[in-house]
Amino acid sequence: MIGVLLSLVIIGVLRNALTLADVSSETLTIVTSALLLSSVLIPNLVARWQAAREKRLMAQAL
């Protein structure tokens, strides 16, 4: 729950800062979308990498 609230605050601050910097709405949408995609993809990729690493280590132990 805290992670959701923290992410909402970060997105809100980012949108406000980019708006104050007079960034176009298209760029603002792209930046927000990239942030949301990376927040979903990066943990999944790290978990997949760790699982593959553990599998390799288990195979080497045998």
N, CA, C, O and CB atoms as a CASP TS submission, in Angstrom:
PFRMAT TS
TARGET T0000
AUTHOR 0000-0000-0000
METHOD Language model
MODEL 1
PARENT N/A
ATOM      1  N   MET     1       0.824  -1.199   0.000  1.00  0.00           N
ATOM      2  CA  MET     1       0.000   0.000   0.000  1.00  0.00           C
ATOM      3  C   MET     1       0.863   1.254   0.000  1.00  0.00           C
ATOM      4  O   MET     1       0.549   2.242  -0.665  1.00  0.00           O
ATOM      5  CB  MET     1      -0.935   0.003   1.205  1.00  0.00           C
ATOM      6  N   ILE     2       1.953   1.199   0.756  1.00  0.00           N
ATOM      7  CA  ILE     2       2.838   2.363   0.815  1.00  0.00           C
ATOM      8  C   ILE     2       3.506   2.582  -0.530  1.00  0.00           C
ATOM      9  O   ILE     2       3.722   3.723  -0.937  1.00  0.00           O
ATOM     10  CB  ILE     2       3.900   2.188   1.917  1.00  0.00           C
ATOM     11  N   GLY     3       3.840   1.489  -1.231  1.00  0.00           N
ATOM     12  CA  GLY     3       4.457   1.609  -2.550  1.00  0.00           C
ATOM     13  C   GLY     3       3.546   2.298  -3.555  1.00  0.00           C
ATOM     14  O   GLY     3       4.003   3.081  -4.388  1.00  0.00           O
ATOM     15  N   VAL     4       2.266   2.003  -3.470  1.00  0.00           N
ATOM     16  CA  VAL     4       1.293   2.634  -4.374  1.00  0.00           C
ATOM     17  C   VAL     4       1.216   4.139  -4.091  1.00  0.00           C
ATOM     18  O   VAL     4       1.235   4.956  -5.011  1.00  0.00           O
ATOM     19  CB  VAL     4      -0.115   1.977  -4.216  1.00  0.00           C
ATOM     20  N   LEU     5       1.132   4.481  -2.828  1.00  0.00           N
ATOM     21  CA  LEU     5       1.063   5.904  -2.461  1.00  0.00           C
ATOM     22  C   LEU     5       2.341   6.636  -2.857  1.00  0.00           C
ATOM     23  O   LEU     5       2.294   7.763  -3.351  1.00  0.00           O
ATOM     24  CB  LEU     5       0.817   6.059  -0.951  1.00  0.00           C
ATOM     25  N   LEU     6       3.473   5.992  -2.636  1.00  0.00           N
ATOM     26  CA  LEU     6       4.739   6.607  -3.009  1.00  0.00           C
ATOM     27  C   LEU     6       4.837   6.800  -4.519  1.00  0.00           C
ATOM     28  O   LEU     6       5.319   7.834  -4.981  1.00  0.00           O
ATOM     29  CB  LEU     6       5.905   5.760  -2.511  1.00  0.00           C
ATOM     30  N   SER     7       4.389   5.825  -5.281  1.00  0.00           N
ATOM     31  CA  SER     7       4.434   5.961  -6.737  1.00  0.00           C
ATOM     32  C   SER     7       3.495   7.061  -7.226  1.00  0.00           C
ATOM     33  O   SER     7       3.817   7.772  -8.177  1.00  0.00           O
ATOM     34  CB  SER     7       4.074   4.635  -7.403  1.00  0.00           C
ATOM     35  N   LEU     8       2.348   7.203  -6.589  1.00  0.00           N
ATOM     36  CA  LEU     8       1.438   8.286  -6.963  1.00  0.00           C
ATOM     37  C   LEU     8       2.051   9.643  -6.683  1.00  0.00           C
ATOM     38  O   LEU     8       1.895  10.573  -7.474  1.00  0.00           O
ATOM     39  CB  LEU     8       0.116   8.152  -6.220  1.00  0.00           C
ATOM     40  N   VAL     9       2.738   9.763  -5.575  1.00  0.00           N
ATOM     41  CA  VAL     9       3.403  11.028  -5.241  1.00  0.00           C
ATOM     42  C   VAL     9       4.505  11.324  -6.251  1.00  0.00           C
ATOM     43  O   VAL     9       4.637  12.457  -6.714  1.00  0.00           O
ATOM     44  CB  VAL     9       3.985  10.981  -3.808  1.00  0.00           C
ATOM     45  N   ILE    10       5.299  10.305  -6.594  1.00  0.00           N
ATOM     46  CA  ILE    10       6.387  10.505  -7.556  1.00  0.00           C
ATOM     47  C   ILE    10       5.844  10.917  -8.915  1.00  0.00           C
ATOM     48  O   ILE    10       6.373  11.836  -9.541  1.00  0.00           O
ATOM     49  CB  ILE    10       7.226   9.230  -7.693  1.00  0.00           C
ATOM     50  N   ILE    11       4.800  10.251  -9.374  1.00  0.00           N
ATOM     51  CA  ILE    11       4.206  10.602 -10.668  1.00  0.00           C
ATOM     52  C   ILE    11       3.618  12.011 -10.623  1.00  0.00           C
ATOM     53  O   ILE    11       3.761  12.774 -11.578  1.00  0.00           O
ATOM     54  CB  ILE    11       3.115   9.580 -11.061  1.00  0.00           C
ATOM     55  N   GLY    12       2.965  12.354  -9.531  1.00  0.00           N
ATOM     56  CA  GLY    12       2.399  13.699  -9.394  1.00  0.00           C
ATOM     57  C   GLY    12       3.459  14.783  -9.409  1.00  0.00           C
ATOM     58  O   GLY    12       3.298  15.811 -10.068  1.00  0.00           O
ATOM     59  N   VAL    13       4.542  14.552  -8.681  1.00  0.00           N
ATOM     60  CA  VAL    13       5.634  15.531  -8.656  1.00  0.00           C
ATOM     61  C   VAL    13       6.285  15.642 -10.024  1.00  0.00           C
ATOM     62  O   VAL    13       6.602  16.742 -10.477  1.00  0.00           O
ATOM     63  CB  VAL    13       6.683  15.146  -7.601  1.00  0.00           C
ATOM     64  N   LEU    14       6.487  14.503 -10.686  1.00  0.00           N
ATOM     65  CA  LEU    14       7.092  14.510 -12.014  1.00  0.00           C
ATOM     66  C   LEU    14       6.219  15.262 -13.015  1.00  0.00           C
ATOM     67  O   LEU    14       6.721  16.073 -13.794  1.00  0.00           O
ATOM     68  CB  LEU    14       7.329  13.079 -12.496  1.00  0.00           C
ATOM     69  N   ARG    15       4.925  14.996 -12.995  1.00  0.00           N
ATOM     70  CA  ARG    15       4.011  15.686 -13.924  1.00  0.00           C
ATOM     71  C   ARG    15       3.994  17.183 -13.646  1.00  0.00           C
ATOM     72  O   ARG    15       3.985  17.991 -14.574  1.00  0.00           O
ATOM     73  CB  ARG    15       2.579  15.111 -13.811  1.00  0.00           C
ATOM     74  N   ASN    16       3.990  17.551 -12.369  1.00  0.00           N
ATOM     75  CA  ASN    16       3.980  18.966 -12.019  1.00  0.00           C
ATOM     76  C   ASN    16       5.275  19.646 -12.462  1.00  0.00           C
ATOM     77  O   ASN    16       5.243  20.748 -13.011  1.00  0.00           O
ATOM     78  CB  ASN    16       3.777  19.141 -10.509  1.00  0.00           C
ATOM     79  N   ALA    17       6.407  18.995 -12.225  1.00  0.00           N
ATOM     80  CA  ALA    17       7.691  19.583 -12.610  1.00  0.00           C
ATOM     81  C   ALA    17       7.796  19.738 -14.126  1.00  0.00           C
ATOM     82  O   ALA    17       8.279  20.759 -14.616  1.00  0.00           O
ATOM     83  CB  ALA    17       8.848  18.723 -12.089  1.00  0.00           C
ATOM     84  N   LEU    18       7.345  18.730 -14.865  1.00  0.00           N
ATOM     85  CA  LEU    18       7.413  18.824 -16.321  1.00  0.00           C
ATOM     86  C   LEU    18       6.440  19.874 -16.854  1.00  0.00           C
ATOM     87  O   LEU    18       6.730  20.545 -17.845  1.00  0.00           O
ATOM     88  CB  LEU    18       7.116  17.462 -16.955  1.00  0.00           C
ATOM     89  N   THR    19       5.298  20.015 -16.204  1.00  0.00           N
ATOM     90  CA  THR    19       4.350  21.053 -16.613  1.00  0.00           C
ATOM     91  C   THR    19       4.936  22.437 -16.366  1.00  0.00           C
ATOM     92  O   THR    19       4.814  23.327 -17.207  1.00  0.00           O
ATOM     93  CB  THR    19       3.014  20.897 -15.860  1.00  0.00           C
ATOM     94  N   LEU    20       5.571  22.616 -15.212  1.00  0.00           N
ATOM     95  CA  LEU    20       6.197  23.903 -14.904  1.00  0.00           C
ATOM     96  C   LEU    20       7.369  24.203 -15.837  1.00  0.00           C
ATOM     97  O   LEU    20       7.678  25.365 -16.100  1.00  0.00           O
ATOM     98  CB  LEU    20       6.674  23.921 -13.455  1.00  0.00           C
ATOM     99  N   ALA    21       8.017  23.151 -16.336  1.00  0.00           N
ATOM    100  CA  ALA    21       9.123  23.325 -17.273  1.00  0.00           C
ATOM    101  C   ALA    21       8.622  23.530 -18.701  1.00  0.00           C
ATOM    102  O   ALA    21       9.416  23.600 -19.639  1.00  0.00           O
ATOM    103  CB  ALA    21      10.054  22.120 -17.215  1.00  0.00           C
ATOM    104  N   ASP    22       7.306  23.626 -18.860  1.00  0.00           N
ATOM    105  CA  ASP    22       6.669  23.874 -20.155  1.00  0.00           C
ATOM    106  C   ASP    22       6.974  22.763 -21.167  1.00  0.00           C
ATOM    107  O   ASP    22       7.290  23.028 -22.326  1.00  0.00           O
ATOM    108  CB  ASP    22       7.126  25.222 -20.713  1.00  0.00           C
ATOM    109  N   VAL    23       6.871  21.526 -20.704  1.00  0.00           N
ATOM    110  CA  VAL    23       7.056  20.362 -21.571  1.00  0.00           C
ATOM    111  C   VAL    23       5.712  20.048 -22.216  1.00  0.00           C
ATOM    112  O   VAL    23       4.668  20.184 -21.578  1.00  0.00           O
ATOM    113  CB  VAL    23       7.609  19.123 -20.770  1.00  0.00           C
ATOM    114  N   SER    24       5.735  19.632 -23.463  1.00  0.00           N
ATOM    115  CA  SER    24       4.485  19.365 -24.180  1.00  0.00           C
ATOM    116  C   SER    24       3.742  18.186 -23.544  1.00  0.00           C
ATOM    117  O   SER    24       4.335  17.344 -22.870  1.00  0.00           O
ATOM    118  CB  SER    24       4.768  19.076 -25.674  1.00  0.00           C
ATOM    119  N   SER    25       2.448  18.154 -23.774  1.00  0.00           N
ATOM    120  CA  SER    25       1.623  17.099 -23.181  1.00  0.00           C
ATOM    121  C   SER    25       1.961  15.727 -23.753  1.00  0.00           C
ATOM    122  O   SER    25       1.840  14.719 -23.056  1.00  0.00           O
ATOM    123  CB  SER    25       0.144  17.401 -23.403  1.00  0.00           C
ATOM    124  N   GLU    26       2.387  15.677 -25.024  1.00  0.00           N
ATOM    125  CA  GLU    26       2.777  14.406 -25.614  1.00  0.00           C
ATOM    126  C   GLU    26       4.011  13.846 -24.922  1.00  0.00           C
ATOM    127  O   GLU    26       4.074  12.653 -24.622  1.00  0.00           O
ATOM    128  CB  GLU    26       3.037  14.568 -27.110  1.00  0.00           C
ATOM    129  N   THR    27       4.991  14.705 -24.671  1.00  0.00           N
ATOM    130  CA  THR    27       6.206  14.280 -23.985  1.00  0.00           C
ATOM    131  C   THR    27       5.888  13.865 -22.563  1.00  0.00           C
ATOM    132  O   THR    27       6.452  12.895 -22.056  1.00  0.00           O
ATOM    133  CB  THR    27       7.253  15.398 -23.992  1.00  0.00           C
ATOM    134  N   LEU    28       4.998  14.584 -21.920  1.00  0.00           N
ATOM    135  CA  LEU    28       4.584  14.255 -20.558  1.00  0.00           C
ATOM    136  C   LEU    28       3.944  12.868 -20.508  1.00  0.00           C
ATOM    137  O   LEU    28       4.200  12.094 -19.586  1.00  0.00           O
ATOM    138  CB  LEU    28       3.604  15.314 -20.023  1.00  0.00           C
ATOM    139  N   THR    29       3.124  12.564 -21.488  1.00  0.00           N
ATOM    140  CA  THR    29       2.491  11.249 -21.561  1.00  0.00           C
ATOM    141  C   THR    29       3.522  10.161 -21.804  1.00  0.00           C
ATOM    142  O   THR    29       3.447   9.091 -21.200  1.00  0.00           O
ATOM    143  CB  THR    29       1.434  11.224 -22.665  1.00  0.00           C
ATOM    144  N   ILE    30       4.479  10.420 -22.676  1.00  0.00           N
ATOM    145  CA  ILE    30       5.524   9.440 -22.974  1.00  0.00           C
ATOM    146  C   ILE    30       6.374   9.166 -21.742  1.00  0.00           C
ATOM    147  O   ILE    30       6.681   8.010 -21.448  1.00  0.00           O
ATOM    148  CB  ILE    30       6.408   9.930 -24.128  1.00  0.00           C
ATOM    149  N   VAL    31       6.755  10.202 -21.028  1.00  0.00           N
ATOM    150  CA  VAL    31       7.582  10.033 -19.831  1.00  0.00           C
ATOM    151  C   VAL    31       6.819   9.255 -18.763  1.00  0.00           C
ATOM    152  O   VAL    31       7.371   8.346 -18.143  1.00  0.00           O
ATOM    153  CB  VAL    31       8.027  11.404 -19.278  1.00  0.00           C
ATOM    154  N   THR    32       5.564   9.605 -18.549  1.00  0.00           N
ATOM    155  CA  THR    32       4.757   8.906 -17.553  1.00  0.00           C
ATOM    156  C   THR    32       4.571   7.444 -17.938  1.00  0.00           C
ATOM    157  O   THR    32       4.670   6.564 -17.083  1.00  0.00           O
ATOM    158  CB  THR    32       3.394   9.588 -17.391  1.00  0.00           C
ATOM    159  N   SER    33       4.304   7.177 -19.203  1.00  0.00           N
ATOM    160  CA  SER    33       4.128   5.802 -19.671  1.00  0.00           C
ATOM    161  C   SER    33       5.413   5.003 -19.524  1.00  0.00           C
ATOM    162  O   SER    33       5.380   3.845 -19.107  1.00  0.00           O
ATOM    163  CB  SER    33       3.668   5.789 -21.128  1.00  0.00           C
ATOM    164  N   ALA    34       6.529   5.603 -19.859  1.00  0.00           N
ATOM    165  CA  ALA    34       7.813   4.913 -19.721  1.00  0.00           C
ATOM    166  C   ALA    34       8.100   4.591 -18.258  1.00  0.00           C
ATOM    167  O   ALA    34       8.614   3.516 -17.948  1.00  0.00           O
ATOM    168  CB  ALA    34       8.951   5.768 -20.309  1.00  0.00           C
ATOM    169  N   LEU    35       7.775   5.499 -17.372  1.00  0.00           N
ATOM    170  CA  LEU    35       7.970   5.259 -15.943  1.00  0.00           C
ATOM    171  C   LEU    35       7.092   4.110 -15.458  1.00  0.00           C
ATOM    172  O   LEU    35       7.551   3.253 -14.703  1.00  0.00           O
ATOM    173  CB  LEU    35       7.665   6.529 -15.141  1.00  0.00           C
ATOM    174  N   LEU    36       5.842   4.089 -15.886  1.00  0.00           N
ATOM    175  CA  LEU    36       4.942   3.010 -15.478  1.00  0.00           C
ATOM    176  C   LEU    36       5.382   1.660 -16.049  1.00  0.00           C
ATOM    177  O   LEU    36       5.353   0.649 -15.348  1.00  0.00           O
ATOM    178  CB  LEU    36       3.513   3.322 -15.922  1.00  0.00           C
ATOM    179  N   LEU    37       5.785   1.644 -17.311  1.00  0.00           N
ATOM    180  CA  LEU    37       6.243   0.391 -17.924  1.00  0.00           C
ATOM    181  C   LEU    37       7.503  -0.128 -17.245  1.00  0.00           C
ATOM    182  O   LEU    37       7.625  -1.324 -16.982  1.00  0.00           O
ATOM    183  CB  LEU    37       6.502   0.592 -19.422  1.00  0.00           C
ATOM    184  N   SER    38       8.433   0.767 -16.962  1.00  0.00           N
ATOM    185  CA  SER    38       9.666   0.321 -16.322  1.00  0.00           C
ATOM    186  C   SER    38       9.413  -0.162 -14.905  1.00  0.00           C
ATOM    187  O   SER    38      10.100  -1.067 -14.433  1.00  0.00           O
ATOM    188  CB  SER    38      10.691   1.440 -16.312  1.00  0.00           C
ATOM    189  N   SER    39       8.444   0.422 -14.219  1.00  0.00           N
ATOM    190  CA  SER    39       8.153  -0.024 -12.857  1.00  0.00           C
ATOM    191  C   SER    39       7.530  -1.416 -12.845  1.00  0.00           C
ATOM    192  O   SER    39       7.575  -2.103 -11.825  1.00  0.00           O
ATOM    193  CB  SER    39       7.224   0.969 -12.163  1.00  0.00           C
ATOM    194  N   VAL    40       6.956  -1.833 -13.952  1.00  0.00           N
ATOM    195  CA  VAL    40       6.395  -3.185 -14.046  1.00  0.00           C
ATOM    196  C   VAL    40       7.427  -4.160 -14.619  1.00  0.00           C
ATOM    197  O   VAL    40       7.564  -5.276 -14.117  1.00  0.00           O
ATOM    198  CB  VAL    40       5.120  -3.181 -14.921  1.00  0.00           C
ATOM    199  N   LEU    41       8.140  -3.756 -15.646  1.00  0.00           N
ATOM    200  CA  LEU    41       9.049  -4.667 -16.341  1.00  0.00           C
ATOM    201  C   LEU    41      10.326  -4.956 -15.565  1.00  0.00           C
ATOM    202  O   LEU    41      10.773  -6.103 -15.532  1.00  0.00           O
ATOM    203  CB  LEU    41       9.403  -4.101 -17.679  1.00  0.00           C
ATOM    204  N   ILE    42      10.916  -3.961 -14.949  1.00  0.00           N
ATOM    205  CA  ILE    42      12.204  -4.159 -14.287  1.00  0.00           C
ATOM    206  C   ILE    42      12.123  -5.192 -13.161  1.00  0.00           C
ATOM    207  O   ILE    42      12.953  -6.101 -13.134  1.00  0.00           O
ATOM    208  CB  ILE    42      12.711  -2.837 -13.736  1.00  0.00           C
ATOM    209  N   PRO    43      11.161  -5.100 -12.227  1.00  0.00           N
ATOM    210  CA  PRO    43      11.106  -6.151 -11.194  1.00  0.00           C
ATOM    211  C   PRO    43      10.858  -7.550 -11.764  1.00  0.00           C
ATOM    212  O   PRO    43      11.393  -8.531 -11.249  1.00  0.00           O
ATOM    213  CB  PRO    43      10.019  -5.824 -10.191  1.00  0.00           C
ATOM    214  N   ASN    44      10.052  -7.646 -12.822  1.00  0.00           N
ATOM    215  CA  ASN    44       9.814  -8.946 -13.445  1.00  0.00           C
ATOM    216  C   ASN    44      11.081  -9.506 -14.084  1.00  0.00           C
ATOM    217  O   ASN    44      11.364 -10.698 -13.963  1.00  0.00           O
ATOM    218  CB  ASN    44       8.713  -8.834 -14.491  1.00  0.00           C
ATOM    219  N   LEU    45      11.833  -8.660 -14.755  1.00  0.00           N
ATOM    220  CA  LEU    45      13.076  -9.107 -15.371  1.00  0.00           C
ATOM    221  C   LEU    45      14.105  -9.507 -14.320  1.00  0.00           C
ATOM    222  O   LEU    45      14.825 -10.487 -14.507  1.00  0.00           O
ATOM    223  CB  LEU    45      13.643  -8.014 -16.267  1.00  0.00           C
ATOM    224  N   VAL    46      14.185  -8.772 -13.229  1.00  0.00           N
ATOM    225  CA  VAL    46      15.119  -9.106 -12.152  1.00  0.00           C
ATOM    226  C   VAL    46      14.735 -10.435 -11.517  1.00  0.00           C
ATOM    227  O   VAL    46      15.606 -11.263 -11.251  1.00  0.00           O
ATOM    228  CB  VAL    46      15.146  -7.991 -11.086  1.00  0.00           C
ATOM    229  N   ALA    47      13.455 -10.651 -11.271  1.00  0.00           N
ATOM    230  CA  ALA    47      13.005 -11.914 -10.684  1.00  0.00           C
ATOM    231  C   ALA    47      13.301 -13.077 -11.620  1.00  0.00           C
ATOM    232  O   ALA    47      13.723 -14.141 -11.166  1.00  0.00           O
ATOM    233  CB  ALA    47      11.502 -11.859 -10.367  1.00  0.00           C
ATOM    234  N   ARG    48      13.087 -12.893 -12.908  1.00  0.00           N
ATOM    235  CA  ARG    48      13.365 -13.943 -13.881  1.00  0.00           C
ATOM    236  C   ARG    48      14.862 -14.250 -13.931  1.00  0.00           C
ATOM    237  O   ARG    48      15.264 -15.410 -14.023  1.00  0.00           O
ATOM    238  CB  ARG    48      12.857 -13.532 -15.273  1.00  0.00           C
ATOM    239  N   TRP    49      15.687 -13.192 -13.870  1.00  0.00           N
ATOM    240  CA  TRP    49      17.132 -13.364 -13.885  1.00  0.00           C
ATOM    241  C   TRP    49      17.598 -14.120 -12.632  1.00  0.00           C
ATOM    242  O   TRP    49      18.446 -15.008 -12.722  1.00  0.00           O
ATOM    243  CB  TRP    49      17.833 -11.995 -13.980  1.00  0.00           C
ATOM    244  N   GLN    50      17.046 -13.769 -11.473  1.00  0.00           N
ATOM    245  CA  GLN    50      17.424 -14.442 -10.236  1.00  0.00           C
ATOM    246  C   GLN    50      16.993 -15.902 -10.245  1.00  0.00           C
ATOM    247  O   GLN    50      17.735 -16.760  -9.766  1.00  0.00           O
ATOM    248  CB  GLN    50      16.815 -13.726  -9.039  1.00  0.00           C
ATOM    249  N   ALA    51      15.827 -16.200 -10.771  1.00  0.00           N
ATOM    250  CA  ALA    51      15.360 -17.586 -10.845  1.00  0.00           C
ATOM    251  C   ALA    51      16.268 -18.410 -11.758  1.00  0.00           C
ATOM    252  O   ALA    51      16.595 -19.553 -11.440  1.00  0.00           O
ATOM    253  CB  ALA    51      13.903 -17.640 -11.351  1.00  0.00           C
ATOM    254  N   ALA    52      16.670 -17.843 -12.876  1.00  0.00           N
ATOM    255  CA  ALA    52      17.568 -18.551 -13.795  1.00  0.00           C
ATOM    256  C   ALA    52      18.929 -18.771 -13.141  1.00  0.00           C
ATOM    257  O   ALA    52      19.547 -19.822 -13.312  1.00  0.00           O
ATOM    258  CB  ALA    52      17.729 -17.762 -15.117  1.00  0.00           C
ATOM    259  N   ARG    53      19.385 -17.780 -12.399  1.00  0.00           N
ATOM    260  CA  ARG    53      20.666 -17.903 -11.708  1.00  0.00           C
ATOM    261  C   ARG    53      20.609 -18.994 -10.644  1.00  0.00           C
ATOM    262  O   ARG    53      21.538 -19.794 -10.528  1.00  0.00           O
ATOM    263  CB  ARG    53      21.061 -16.567 -11.072  1.00  0.00           C
ATOM    264  N   GLU    54      19.536 -19.034  -9.873  1.00  0.00           N
ATOM    265  CA  GLU    54      19.389 -20.064  -8.857  1.00  0.00           C
ATOM    266  C   GLU    54      19.304 -21.458  -9.494  1.00  0.00           C
ATOM    267  O   GLU    54      19.845 -22.427  -8.963  1.00  0.00           O
ATOM    268  CB  GLU    54      18.145 -19.790  -8.004  1.00  0.00           C
ATOM    269  N   LYS    55      18.628 -21.539 -10.619  1.00  0.00           N
ATOM    270  CA  LYS    55      18.505 -22.818 -11.321  1.00  0.00           C
ATOM    271  C   LYS    55      19.874 -23.302 -11.790  1.00  0.00           C
ATOM    272  O   LYS    55      20.190 -24.487 -11.683  1.00  0.00           O
ATOM    273  CB  LYS    55      17.545 -22.689 -12.521  1.00  0.00           C
ATOM    274  N   ARG    56      20.687 -22.377 -12.312  1.00  0.00           N
ATOM    275  CA  ARG    56      22.046 -22.742 -12.748  1.00  0.00           C
ATOM    276  C   ARG    56      22.894 -23.199 -11.567  1.00  0.00           C
ATOM    277  O   ARG    56      23.640 -24.173 -11.670  1.00  0.00           O
ATOM    278  CB  ARG    56      22.727 -21.550 -13.453  1.00  0.00           C
ATOM    279  N   LEU    57      22.777 -22.492 -10.444  1.00  0.00           N
ATOM    280  CA  LEU    57      23.551 -22.867  -9.261  1.00  0.00           C
ATOM    281  C   LEU    57      23.138 -24.240  -8.724  1.00  0.00           C
ATOM    282  O   LEU    57      23.981 -25.027  -8.293  1.00  0.00           O
ATOM    283  CB  LEU    57      23.385 -21.811  -8.169  1.00  0.00           C
ATOM    284  N   MET    58      21.852 -24.511  -8.754  1.00  0.00           N
ATOM    285  CA  MET    58      21.361 -25.823  -8.301  1.00  0.00           C
ATOM    286  C   MET    58      21.851 -26.937  -9.236  1.00  0.00           C
ATOM    287  O   MET    58      22.184 -28.030  -8.778  1.00  0.00           O
ATOM    288  CB  MET    58      19.808 -25.828  -8.231  1.00  0.00           C
ATOM    289  N   ALA    59      21.895 -26.660 -10.538  1.00  0.00           N
ATOM    290  CA  ALA    59      22.359 -27.650 -11.502  1.00  0.00           C
ATOM    291  C   ALA    59      23.850 -27.918 -11.321  1.00  0.00           C
ATOM    292  O   ALA    59      24.303 -29.049 -11.495  1.00  0.00           O
ATOM    293  CB  ALA    59      22.072 -27.181 -12.935  1.00  0.00           C
ATOM    294  N   GLN    60      24.613 -26.881 -10.973  1.00  0.00           N
ATOM    295  CA  GLN    60      26.039 -27.051 -10.760  1.00  0.00           C
ATOM    296  C   GLN    60      26.324 -27.817  -9.478  1.00  0.00           C
ATOM    297  O   GLN    60      27.321 -28.535  -9.390  1.00  0.00           O
ATOM    298  CB  GLN    60      26.727 -25.703 -10.723  1.00  0.00           C
ATOM    299  N   ALA    61      25.447 -27.668  -8.477  1.00  0.00           N
ATOM    300  CA  ALA    61      25.648 -28.340  -7.190  1.00  0.00           C
ATOM    301  C   ALA    61      25.447 -29.841  -7.324  1.00  0.00           C
ATOM    302  O   ALA    61      25.987 -30.612  -6.531  1.00  0.00           O
ATOM    303  CB  ALA    61      24.693 -27.776  -6.133  1.00  0.00           C
ATOM    304  N   LEU    62      24.679 -30.261  -8.316  1.00  0.00           N
ATOM    305  CA  LEU    62      24.408 -31.698  -8.499  1.00  0.00           C
ATOM    306  C   LEU    62      25.541 -32.324  -9.205  1.00  0.00           C
ATOM    307  O   LEU    62      25.520 -33.528  -9.461  1.00  0.00           O
ATOM    308  CB  LEU    62      23.117 -31.943  -9.268  1.00  0.00           C
TER
END
